Amino acid sequence: MIAALFVETDGVYFGLPDVDPWDLPRDAREYDGPYPVVAHPPCKRWGKYWFGSPSKPHAFKMGTDGGCFASALTAVRNWGGVLEHPAYSHAWEYFGLARPPREGGWIRADTFGGWTCHVEQGHYGHLANKPTWLYACGVLLPKLRWGKGEQRLHPVAVERHGYAKARRVGMLAMVGGKDKDRIRNQTPVEFRDVLIKIAEGNELKL
């Protein structure tokens, strides 16, 4: 059994045997074991625009996530497992975690026995490359699909705007409607399975 913390209600972690999902209504900050965890703490206040909209640059303080990242980090350290956040998350520096190399590979993250790495979810089925940082503790450390993924250009963007702008705006810029944020934030099933296997301590077959 593993606990999946800070996950989307009725998302990819729901309905799985041996997975105990903790979504927003359940409040994953209250998790106190005993199972190893896969943690997806919210990233909005730790990312590039942690301060809010560029038009209102002082709307928020960095890291004001209600203690979600801190509790996820504590859960991984206490019970073992893996935490996922967008690459270049300010949470790494804030909590004293080492910055992983972009080319991949696990490195020591801290003095608590944690390890960290850089991996792209595009290798595991995401529409975009979606660079991601992982923090793992108390588990076997598998070799993942390291390195930068191939460049992905939306054909409609290339046709309308040309190569340079299509490259700049990325694949997700051409995804319209209310589902854009959901698609951007969603964990691909294959990557979910990788994280679950890390938490369970199972060997990965690449």
Secondary structure, 3 states (H helix, E strand, C coil): CEEEECCCCCCCCCCCCCEEEECCCCCHHHCCCCCCEEECCCCCCCCCCCCCCCCCCCCCCCCCCCCHHHHHHHHHHHHCEEEEEECCCHHHHHCCCCCCCCCCCCEECCCCCEEEEEEEHHHHCCCCCCEEEEEEECCCCCCCCCCCCCCCCCHHHHHHHCHHHHHHHCHHHHCCCCCHHHHHHCCCHHHHHHHHHHHHCCCCCC
